[in-house]
């Protein structure tokens, strides 16, 4: 399981229909709220599904 923090950028395996595959984490809980960096669409996804779909985590704190 990967450590995800607020404000991190996630690169997912599949792209969004707008063409972007980078998402910003805006809320963390049982579900994770993500904002598409291409079209600003907001989606909520459960943690187990998200962990399967993550390709890379870009930490902005580092």
C-alpha positions as CSV (number, residue, x, y, z in Angstrom):
1,X,0.0,0.0,0.0
2,X,1.4,3.4,-1.0
3,X,1.4,6.4,1.2
4,X,-0.7,9.2,-0.2
5,X,-0.9,12.8,1.2
6,X,-3.1,15.7,0.4
7,X,-1.8,17.7,-2.6
8,X,0.1,14.8,-4.1
9,X,-0.1,14.3,-7.8
10,X,-1.0,10.7,-8.9
11,X,-0.2,9.3,-12.3
12,X,-2.8,6.6,-13.0
13,X,-2.5,3.7,-15.4
14,X,-5.5,4.7,-17.5
15,X,-6.0,8.2,-18.8
16,X,-9.1,10.3,-18.3
17,X,-11.3,10.9,-21.4
18,X,-10.0,14.5,-21.6
19,X,-6.5,13.0,-22.3
20,X,-4.8,13.6,-19.0
21,X,-3.6,10.9,-16.6
22,X,-2.4,13.1,-13.7
23,X,-4.7,13.7,-10.7
24,X,-4.4,15.9,-7.6
25,X,-5.4,14.4,-4.2
26,X,-7.9,16.8,-2.6
27,X,-9.4,14.7,0.2
28,X,-8.4,11.5,2.0
29,X,-10.6,9.2,4.0
30,X,-12.3,5.8,3.3
31,X,-12.6,7.2,-0.2
32,X,-10.1,9.5,-2.0
33,X,-11.2,12.6,-3.8
34,X,-9.2,13.4,-7.0
35,X,-9.2,16.4,-9.3
36,X,-8.2,15.9,-12.9
37,X,-5.4,18.3,-13.8
38,X,-6.6,18.5,-17.5
39,X,-10.3,19.4,-17.1
40,X,-10.7,20.0,-13.3
41,X,-13.3,17.2,-13.1
42,X,-13.6,15.8,-9.5
43,X,-14.1,12.1,-8.8
44,X,-14.2,10.0,-5.7
45,X,-12.7,6.5,-5.7
46,X,-12.3,3.9,-3.0
47,X,-8.8,3.2,-1.7
48,X,-8.4,-0.5,-2.8
49,X,-9.4,0.4,-6.4
50,X,-7.1,3.5,-6.4
51,X,-4.2,1.5,-5.1
52,X,-4.5,-0.9,-8.1
53,X,-4.7,2.0,-10.6
54,X,-1.7,4.1,-9.3
55,X,1.3,4.1,-11.6
56,X,3.4,6.7,-9.8
57,X,3.0,9.2,-6.9
58,X,4.6,12.6,-7.2
59,X,5.1,14.1,-3.7
60,X,5.1,17.8,-3.7
61,X,6.4,18.0,-0.2
62,X,9.9,16.6,-1.1
